[in-house]
Amino acid sequence: MTVDALLVALASQDIVLSVAGERLLFDAPAGALTPELRASIAAHRGELVRRLSAPADRPIASPPPKCSPHNDPRQWVDGAPIDGRIRTTCGTCGRFIGYRPTEPRMT
């Protein structure tokens, strides 16, 4: 079991891990912490302590994928029309691309 899968499994059982110094603490409903979960926690103790000790303002996960330039309309995501304009963002990274009119202009 990976550390990410372990954290998901713990969260689904309402098990909360925390760190006090170098100690790994848990708060769990009665019977929720099975021997298998205890073994997985012990196997990944170092990584769990590192992740839980990381400052909250430092991201642990990898940054969103970069996609530049944003010239592929197949990856664009349109928002609901507001005031005759559609807000468009990149479906890969979420970056704002621009506004466009809801209807093409007649010239």
C-alpha positions as a Markdown table, in Angstrom:
| # | Residue | x | y | z |
|---|---|---|---|---|
| 1 | Met | 0.0 | 0.0 | 0.0 |
| 2 | Thr | 1.4 | 3.4 | -0.9 |
| 3 | Val | 1.4 | 6.3 | 1.5 |
| 4 | Asp | -1.3 | 8.1 | -0.4 |
| 5 | Ala | -3.5 | 5.0 | -0.5 |
| 6 | Leu | -2.9 | 4.6 | 3.3 |
| 7 | Leu | -3.9 | 8.2 | 4.0 |
| 8 | Val | -7.1 | 7.7 | 1.9 |
| 9 | Ala | -7.9 | 4.5 | 3.8 |
| 10 | Leu | -7.3 | 6.2 | 7.2 |
| 11 | Ala | -9.5 | 9.1 | 6.2 |
| 12 | Ser | -12.3 | 6.8 | 5.1 |
| 13 | Gln | -12.3 | 5.2 | 8.6 |
| 14 | Asp | -12.2 | 8.6 | 10.3 |
| 15 | Ile | -8.7 | 8.0 | 11.6 |
| 16 | Val | -6.7 | 11.1 | 12.1 |
| 17 | Leu | -2.9 | 11.0 | 12.4 |
| 18 | Ser | -0.8 | 13.8 | 13.9 |
| 19 | Val | 2.8 | 14.3 | 15.0 |
| 20 | Ala | 4.2 | 15.4 | 18.3 |
| 21 | Gly | 8.0 | 15.8 | 18.0 |
| 22 | Glu | 9.0 | 12.4 | 16.5 |
| 23 | Arg | 5.9 | 10.6 | 17.8 |
| 24 | Leu | 3.2 | 9.6 | 15.5 |
| 25 | Leu | -0.2 | 9.9 | 17.2 |
| 26 | Phe | -3.6 | 8.8 | 16.1 |
| 27 | Asp | -7.2 | 9.5 | 17.0 |
| 28 | Ala | -9.6 | 6.7 | 15.8 |
| 29 | Pro | -13.1 | 5.4 | 16.5 |
| 30 | Ala | -13.1 | 2.2 | 18.5 |
| 31 | Gly | -12.1 | -0.8 | 16.4 |
| 32 | Ala | -11.3 | 1.3 | 13.3 |
| 33 | Leu | -7.5 | 0.8 | 13.5 |
| 34 | Thr | -7.2 | -2.8 | 12.3 |
| 35 | Pro | -3.9 | -4.8 | 12.5 |
| 36 | Glu | -3.5 | -4.3 | 8.7 |
| 37 | Leu | -3.7 | -0.6 | 9.1 |
| 38 | Arg | -1.3 | -0.6 | 12.0 |
| 39 | Ala | 1.2 | -2.6 | 10.0 |
| 40 | Ser | 0.9 | -0.2 | 7.1 |
| 41 | Ile | 1.4 | 2.8 | 9.4 |
| 42 | Ala | 4.5 | 1.2 | 10.9 |
| 43 | Ala | 5.9 | 0.4 | 7.4 |
| 44 | His | 5.4 | 4.0 | 6.3 |
| 45 | Arg | 6.1 | 5.7 | 9.6 |
| 46 | Gly | 9.0 | 7.8 | 8.4 |
| 47 | Glu | 7.2 | 9.2 | 5.4 |
| 48 | Leu | 4.0 | 9.9 | 7.4 |
| 49 | Val | 6.0 | 11.8 | 10.0 |
| 50 | Arg | 7.7 | 13.8 | 7.2 |
| 51 | Arg | 4.4 | 14.7 | 5.5 |
| 52 | Leu | 2.6 | 15.6 | 8.7 |
| 53 | Ser | 5.5 | 17.7 | 10.0 |
| 54 | Ala | 5.8 | 19.7 | 6.7 |
| 55 | Pro | 4.7 | 23.3 | 7.1 |
| 56 | Ala | 1.2 | 23.9 | 5.8 |
| 57 | Asp | 2.3 | 26.6 | 3.4 |
| 58 | Arg | 4.7 | 24.3 | 1.6 |
| 59 | Pro | 2.9 | 22.0 | -0.9 |
| 60 | Ile | 3.6 | 18.3 | -0.6 |
| 61 | Ala | 2.0 | 17.3 | -3.8 |
| 62 | Ser | 3.5 | 18.0 | -7.2 |
| 63 | Pro | 2.5 | 21.2 | -8.9 |
| 64 | Pro | -0.2 | 21.1 | -11.6 |
| 65 | Pro | 1.1 | 20.2 | -15.1 |
| 66 | Lys | 2.3 | 23.1 | -17.2 |
| 67 | Cys | 0.9 | 23.5 | -20.6 |
| 68 | Ser | 2.1 | 26.4 | -22.7 |
| 69 | Pro | 1.0 | 27.8 | -25.0 |
| 70 | His | -2.7 | 27.5 | -24.6 |
| 71 | Asn | -3.5 | 27.5 | -28.3 |
| 72 | Asp | -5.3 | 24.1 | -28.4 |
| 73 | Pro | -9.0 | 24.8 | -28.2 |
| 74 | Arg | -9.7 | 21.1 | -27.5 |
| 75 | Gln | -8.3 | 21.6 | -24.0 |
| 76 | Trp | -10.3 | 24.8 | -23.2 |
| 77 | Val | -13.1 | 24.7 | -20.7 |
| 78 | Asp | -15.9 | 27.3 | -21.1 |
| 79 | Gly | -17.8 | 28.7 | -18.1 |
| 80 | Ala | -21.4 | 29.6 | -18.2 |
| 81 | Pro | -22.2 | 32.8 | -20.2 |
| 82 | Ile | -22.4 | 36.0 | -18.2 |
| 83 | Asp | -23.2 | 39.4 | -19.7 |
| 84 | Gly | -22.8 | 38.1 | -23.2 |
| 85 | Arg | -19.3 | 36.7 | -22.5 |
| 86 | Ile | -17.9 | 33.2 | -21.9 |
| 87 | Arg | -14.9 | 32.8 | -19.5 |
| 88 | Thr | -12.4 | 30.2 | -20.9 |
| 89 | Thr | -9.8 | 28.4 | -18.8 |
| 90 | Cys | -7.3 | 25.6 | -19.6 |
| 91 | Gly | -8.7 | 22.2 | -18.8 |
| 92 | Thr | -5.2 | 20.9 | -18.0 |
| 93 | Cys | -3.7 | 23.5 | -15.6 |
| 94 | Gly | -6.8 | 25.8 | -14.9 |
| 95 | Arg | -5.1 | 28.9 | -16.1 |
| 96 | Phe | -7.3 | 31.7 | -17.3 |
| 97 | Ile | -7.2 | 32.0 | -21.1 |
| 98 | Gly | -9.7 | 34.9 | -21.8 |
| 99 | Tyr | -13.2 | 36.0 | -22.5 |
| 100 | Arg | -15.0 | 35.6 | -25.8 |
| 101 | Pro | -18.5 | 36.7 | -26.9 |
| 102 | Thr | -21.3 | 34.2 | -26.7 |
| 103 | Glu | -22.3 | 34.9 | -30.3 |
| 104 | Pro | -20.0 | 35.7 | -33.2 |
| 105 | Arg | -20.0 | 39.3 | -34.4 |
| 106 | Met | -21.7 | 40.1 | -37.7 |
| 107 | Thr | -19.7 | 42.4 | -39.9 |
